[in-house]
């Protein structure tokens, strides 16, 4: 079995296991007590804090340990926003932030604050200039991930941090995906991370608040962790987290080069081996071990199950692998294909042979899934007696309703990838310049139909309200 989901949780690093077992024997006492066992536990806690601070690039007294990375984000956003309440209640986030940041933004809005969500391009990166233009006199806090958890795209943190510093606004960086590889550059003000992303144990997060940042911890006061994280410290897990962070960073340069070569191999060969695939994310500014692609005409849930049966553990942002039946907010923000989405995130130490086995197995798995759902084979044929040039001068506006030269596809009540499959089946039956109206109520159609048009060279005219679901209009170009 090959585990390819390190972006969700990396396997426990051997150093973390050693540290955890040792600290279970030596670090069980209360580190706030003055007797011998308490002093021994305090020494372990202080050493772990110093180790983690060195890896982050901050002072030890700026770093506290939390119960998770999500808790670190929630406490960081709430504390920084409260500390700067006199300045204003405006918050800036990107549209591809981790759900912990977006949920904090929702709560901020519910409490009367305002939020600006900065859009991203098709690679998943924000434009630093757009972030700078979102800054206002009443901005209390800006948030930006260091690298995306679904597609691996690295964000321009340094440029955004410089703009925030010039405006006097603190920047909180969610460094969960990148901290195991390198420190976060730039003059950021707050940072959150999670140990299970770099091979430490689950249940340990980091929250860093730079000196000089106005910060007001929310919730009942607690004497632990400078009042910023309540409850008895999980010292064995903290020791293991700090030890594994130091260990993975010592190995990072060599391992990053090796994993980058493996993911480059996947990025290049998947489109060669499998037809109708879109590889997403920035091809250059990305984390070493993450590569994401989407396959047309594929049921994502079935694809993941079949890959699991073939011996590969991967994840997906497809709506048909989600209980909400909505596509990943990251893929939606990028405007890329969501159906048949696969995220491969290689843990350190992944053998090249495992990647080759994956590449050998993938075409047959995708072909089998497509066959089950009745996906079309090859491009749609041209309708007889049509002229491709006739569509060249067609206006881009959508027709107001069905008429001559238009086909209607009723896919209401049918989930991805059926609406796109039905569109592909009928597009060749309309003349060049004619339209297809797809009726669908699946949220994924809003992403996947425009993405199909771009991949197939057809023209997407837009979305209209319909009696049932929405109508997506496509003009045949060739």
C-alpha positions in Angstrom: 0.0 0.0 0.0 1.3 3.5 -0.9 0.2 6.4 1.2 0.0 9.5 -0.9 -1.9 11.9 1.4 0.8 13.6 3.4 -0.9 17.0 3.0 -3.7 15.7 5.2 -1.4 14.0 7.8 2.2 12.9 7.4 3.2 9.6 8.8 4.8 9.8 12.3 8.5 10.6 11.9 10.8 8.1 13.7 12.3 11.0 15.8 8.8 11.9 16.9 8.1 8.4 18.0 11.4 8.3 20.0 10.7 11.7 21.6 7.1 10.8 22.4 8.1 7.6 24.2 10.9 9.3 26.1 8.7 12.1 27.2 6.0 9.8 28.4 8.5 8.6 31.0 10.1 11.9 31.8 7.4 14.6 31.1 4.3 13.4 32.8 4.3 15.9 35.7 2.9 19.4 35.8 5.6 21.8 34.4 4.2 24.6 36.5 5.2 22.9 39.8 8.4 23.5 41.7 9.1 19.9 42.9 11.7 17.8 41.0 9.3 16.1 38.6 7.7 19.4 37.7 11.1 21.1 37.1 12.1 18.2 34.9 8.9 18.6 32.9 9.5 22.4 32.7 13.0 21.8 31.2 11.5 19.5 28.5 8.8 22.1 27.7 11.3 25.0 27.5 13.6 22.9 25.3 10.8 22.0 23.0 9.7 25.7 22.7 13.2 26.8 22.0 13.6 24.1 19.3 10.3 25.0 17.6 11.1 28.8 17.8 14.5 28.2 16.1 12.7 26.4 13.3 10.1 29.1 12.9 12.6 31.9 13.2 11.1 33.7 16.2 11.8 34.2 19.9 10.8 31.4 22.3 8.6 33.7 24.3 6.6 34.6 21.1 5.6 30.9 20.6 2.9 29.0 22.4 1.7 25.4 21.9 -2.0 24.8 21.2 -4.2 21.8 20.9 -4.2 21.8 17.1 -3.3 24.0 14.1 -7.0 24.8 13.7 -7.1 26.1 17.3 -4.0 28.1 16.6 -5.7 29.8 13.7 -9.0 30.4 15.6 -7.2 31.9 18.6 -4.8 33.9 16.4 -7.5 35.5 14.3 -9.8 36.2 17.3 -6.9 37.6 19.5 -5.4 39.8 16.8 -8.8 41.2 15.8 -9.8 41.9 19.4 -6.4 43.5 20.1 -6.9 46.0 17.2 -10.6 46.6 17.6 -10.1 50.3 18.1 -8.5 50.5 14.6 -11.4 48.8 13.0 -13.1 45.5 12.3 -12.1 44.8 8.8 -10.5 41.4 8.0 -8.7 40.3 4.7 -8.4 36.7 3.7 -7.8 34.9 0.4 -10.4 32.8 -1.3 -8.3 29.6 -1.0 -7.5 29.7 2.7 -7.9 26.6 4.8 -11.4 26.2 6.2 -10.1 27.1 9.7 -9.4 30.7 8.4 -12.6 30.9 6.4 -14.7 29.7 9.4 -13.0 32.4 11.6 -13.9 35.0 8.9 -17.5 33.8 9.0 -17.6 34.2 12.8 -16.0 37.6 12.5 -18.7 38.7 10.0 -21.5 37.3 12.3 -20.1 39.4 15.1 -20.5 42.5 13.1 -17.1 42.7 11.3 -16.4 43.0 7.6 -14.4 40.7 5.4 -12.7 41.2 2.1 -11.9 38.0 0.2 -9.1 38.4 -2.3 -9.5 36.2 -5.4 -6.9 34.0 -6.9 -5.9 33.2 -10.5 -6.1 29.7 -12.2 -2.8 28.7 -10.5 -4.3 29.3 -7.0 -2.0 32.3 -6.2 -3.1 35.7 -5.1 -1.8 38.9 -6.6 0.2 40.8 -4.0 -1.0 44.1 -5.5 -4.6 43.0 -5.1 -3.9 42.2 -1.4 -2.3 45.6 -1.0 -5.3 47.3 -2.6 -7.6 45.5 -0.2 -5.9 47.2 2.9 -8.0 49.9 4.4 -7.6 52.3 7.4 -10.0 50.1 9.4 -8.2 46.8 8.6 -7.5 45.0 11.8 -5.8 41.9 10.3 -4.9 40.2 7.1 -4.5 36.4 6.7 -2.6 34.5 4.0 -1.5 30.9 3.8 2.1 30.2 2.9 1.2 27.4 0.5 -2.1 25.9 -0.5 -3.1 22.6 1.1 -4.9 21.2 -2.0 -2.8 22.2 -5.0 0.5 23.1 -3.4 0.8 26.6 -4.8 3.0 28.9 -2.8 1.7 32.4 -2.0 3.7 35.7 -2.3 3.9 36.0 1.5 7.0 38.3 1.5 5.4 40.8 -0.8 2.1 40.8 1.0 3.8 41.0 4.4 5.8 44.1 3.2 2.6 45.7 2.0 0.9 45.0 5.3 3.8 46.3 7.3 3.8 49.5 5.3 0.1 49.9 6.1 0.6 49.1 9.8 -1.6 45.9 9.5 -0.5 42.6 11.1 -0.4 39.6 8.8 -1.3 36.1 10.1 0.3 33.3 8.0 -1.1 29.8 8.1 2.1 27.9 7.6 0.7 24.4 8.2 1.7 23.0 4.8 5.1 24.6 4.4 6.8 24.9 7.9 8.3 21.4 7.6 10.2 22.5 4.5 11.4 26.0 5.4 10.8 29.1 7.6 8.2 31.5 6.3 9.9 34.6 4.8 8.9 38.2 5.2 7.9 40.5 8.1 4.8 38.6 9.1 3.2 39.2 12.5 1.5 36.0 13.5 1.9 32.4 12.4 0.0 29.2 12.9 1.0 25.6 12.1 0.2 22.0 12.9 2.5 19.2 13.9 0.8 16.4 12.1 1.6 18.1 8.8 5.3 17.5 9.2 5.4 14.1 10.9 4.7 15.1 14.5 1.8 13.7 16.5 -1.7 15.0 16.0 -3.1 17.4 18.6 -0.2 19.9 18.7 -0.3 23.3 17.1 1.9 26.4 17.1 0.8 30.0 17.5 3.4 32.7 17.2 2.6 36.3 18.0 5.5 38.7 17.4 6.4 41.2 20.0 4.7 44.5 19.5 1.5 43.0 17.9 -1.6 44.0 19.8 -3.2 40.8 20.9 -6.1 40.1 23.3 -6.7 36.4 24.0 -10.3 35.5 23.9 -12.2 33.2 26.3 -11.7 32.7 30.0 -8.2 33.6 31.3 -5.7 30.7 31.9 -2.3 30.8 33.4 -0.8 28.3 30.9 1.1 29.3 27.7 1.2 33.0 28.5 -2.6 33.0 28.7 -2.9 32.2 25.0 -3.7 28.5 25.2 -5.8 27.1 27.9 -5.4 23.7 29.6 -2.7 21.3 30.7 0.1 21.0 28.1 0.3 17.7 26.3 4.1 17.6 27.0 5.0 14.2 25.4 3.3 15.3 22.1 4.9 18.7 22.3 8.3 17.2 22.7 7.7 14.8 19.8 6.4 17.7 17.6 9.5 19.9 18.3 11.9 17.0 17.8 10.3 15.9 14.5 10.3 19.5 13.2 14.0 19.8 13.8 14.6 16.4 12.2 12.5 17.1 9.0 14.1 20.5 8.5 17.5 18.9 8.7 16.5 16.6 5.9 14.4 19.1 4.0 16.8 20.3 1.3 17.7 16.9 -0.1 14.2 15.5 0.3 12.6 18.5 -1.4 14.8 18.0 -4.4 13.9 14.3 -4.6 10.2 14.8 -4.2 10.1 17.7 -6.6 11.5 15.4 -9.3 8.9 12.8 -8.5 6.0 15.2 -8.7 7.4 16.7 -11.9 7.3 13.2 -13.3 3.6 12.9 -12.3 2.7 16.3 -13.7 4.3 15.5 -17.0 3.2 11.9 -17.5 -0.4 11.9 -16.3 -1.6 14.0 -19.3 0.4 11.7 -21.6 -1.1 8.5 -20.1 -4.7 9.7 -19.5 -6.8 11.7 -22.0 -8.8 14.7 -20.9 -6.8 15.6 -17.8 -6.2 19.1 -16.3 -3.2 19.4 -14.0 -3.8 22.3 -11.6 -1.7 24.5 -9.4 1.4 26.6 -10.2 3.9 24.5 -12.1 6.9 26.3 -10.5 6.0 28.1 -7.2 4.7 25.1 -5.4 5.5 22.7 -2.5 7.8 19.8 -3.4 5.5 16.9 -2.7 2.0 17.9 -3.9 0.5 17.5 -7.4 -3.2 17.7 -8.2 -5.1 16.9 -11.4 -8.7 16.4 -12.5 -10.1 13.9 -15.0 -13.0 14.7 -17.2 -16.0 12.3 -17.1 -15.0 10.7 -13.9 -16.9 10.1 -10.6 -14.4 11.2 -8.0 -15.6 9.0 -5.2 -15.4 5.9 -7.4 -12.0 6.9 -8.6 -10.6 7.2 -5.1 -12.1 3.9 -4.1 -10.6 2.2 -7.1 -7.2 3.7 -6.5 -7.4 2.5 -2.9 -8.2 -1.0 -4.1 -5.2 -0.7 -6.4 -3.0 0.1 -3.4 -2.9 4.0 -3.4 -4.2 6.3 -0.7 -5.0 9.7 -2.3 -7.4 12.5 -1.6 -9.8 14.6 -3.7 -11.6 17.9 -3.9 -14.4 16.6 -6.1 -17.9 17.3 -5.0 -18.8 13.6 -5.4 -16.4 12.7 -2.6 -18.0 15.3 -0.2 -21.1 14.9 2.0 -22.1 18.5 1.0 -22.0 17.6 -2.7 -20.2 20.9 -3.4 -16.7 21.1 -5.0 -13.7 22.1 -3.0 -13.7 25.9 -2.3 -10.1 26.0 -3.6 -10.9 24.5 -7.0 -14.0 26.7 -7.2 -12.0 29.8 -6.5 -9.4 28.8 -9.1 -12.1 28.1 -11.7 -10.6 24.8 -12.7 -12.2 21.4 -13.4 -13.4 19.7 -10.2 -14.7 16.3 -11.4 -12.4 13.4 -11.0 -10.0 15.4 -8.9 -7.0 13.6 -7.4 -4.5 15.2 -5.0 -1.2 13.2 -4.7 0.9 14.4 -1.7 4.0 12.4 -1.2 5.4 11.9 2.3 9.2 12.2 2.8 10.9 8.9 1.9 8.4 7.9 -0.8 10.2 5.5 -3.2 10.4 6.3 -6.9 9.1 2.8 -7.5 5.8 3.7 -5.8 5.3 6.6 -8.1 6.0 4.4 -11.2 3.4 1.9 -9.9 0.9 4.7 -9.5 1.5 5.9 -13.1 1.2 2.4 -14.4 -2.1 1.8 -12.6 -3.8 5.1 -13.1 -4.8 4.8 -16.9 -6.6 1.5 -16.3 -8.4 2.8 -13.2 -9.6 6.0 -14.9 -10.6 4.1 -18.0 -12.6 1.6 -15.9 -14.4 4.4 -14.0 -15.2 6.2 -17.2 -16.6 3.1 -18.7 -18.9 2.6 -15.8 -20.5 6.0 -16.1 -20.8 5.8 -19.9 -18.3 8.6 -20.7 -17.9 9.5 -24.4 -14.7 8.2 -26.1 -12.8 10.9 -28.1 -13.8 14.3 -29.2 -17.4 15.0 -30.4 -17.8 14.6 -34.2 -18.6 17.6 -36.4 -22.2 17.8 -37.5 -22.5 17.3 -41.3 -22.7 20.3 -43.5 -21.5 22.8 -40.9 -18.7 25.3 -41.3 -16.4 26.1 -38.4 -15.7 29.5 -39.7 -19.4 30.4 -39.3 -19.0 30.6 -35.6 -15.9 32.8 -35.6 -17.9 36.1 -35.7 -20.7 35.0 -33.4 -21.4 37.4 -30.6 -20.7 36.2 -27.1 -24.1 37.0 -25.7 -26.3 34.1 -24.6 -29.6 33.5 -26.3 -32.7 34.2 -24.2 -34.3 30.8 -24.6 -34.4 27.5 -26.6 -34.8 27.9 -30.3 -33.5 26.8 -33.7 -30.0 25.3 -33.5 -30.2 24.6 -29.8 -30.4 21.4 -27.9 -31.5 21.1 -24.3 -29.9 18.6 -21.9 -31.9 17.9 -18.8 -29.5 16.8 -16.1 -31.4 18.0 -13.1 -31.1 15.6 -10.2 -28.0 14.0 -11.6 -24.6 14.5 -10.0 -21.1 14.9 -11.4 -19.9 13.9 -13.9 -23.2 13.2 -15.6 -24.1 16.8 -16.7 -20.7 17.2 -18.5 -21.0 13.7 -20.0 -24.4 14.5 -21.5 -23.1 17.8 -22.8 -20.2 16.0 -24.5 -22.6 13.6 -26.1 -24.8 16.2 -27.8 -22.4 19.0 -28.7 -21.7 17.3 -32.0 -25.4 17.1 -32.9 -25.8 20.9 -33.1 -24.4 22.9 -36.0 -21.4 25.1 -35.5 -22.7 28.3 -34.0 -25.6 26.4 -32.4 -26.0 26.1 -28.6 -26.5 23.5 -26.0 -28.5 24.4 -22.9 -27.6 22.2 -19.9 -30.1 22.1 -17.1 -28.5 21.0 -13.8 -28.7 21.5 -10.1 -25.4 20.0 -9.1 -23.0 22.7 -7.8 -20.1 21.1 -9.6 -21.7 22.0 -12.9 -21.0 25.6 -12.3 -17.3 24.8 -12.4 -17.1 21.8 -14.7 -19.1 23.0 -17.7 -16.9 26.1 -18.2 -13.8 24.0 -17.6 -15.0 21.5 -20.2 -15.5 24.3 -22.7 -12.0 25.6 -22.2 -10.5 22.1 -22.5 -12.6 21.3 -25.6 -12.3 24.7 -27.4 -16.0 25.5 -27.1 -17.5 28.8 -26.0 -19.1 29.1 -22.6 -21.9 31.7 -22.7 -22.8 31.8 -19.1 -25.5 30.7 -16.6 -29.1 31.6 -16.5 -31.8 30.9 -13.8 -34.2 28.1 -14.7 -37.4 26.7 -13.3 -35.3 23.7 -12.1 -31.7 24.3 -11.1 -29.7 26.5 -13.5 -29.2 26.6 -17.3 -25.6 26.6 -18.6 -25.3 27.7 -22.1 -22.6 26.5 -24.5 -22.0 27.5 -28.1 -20.4 25.1 -30.5 -17.3 26.6 -32.1 -15.8 23.6 -33.9 
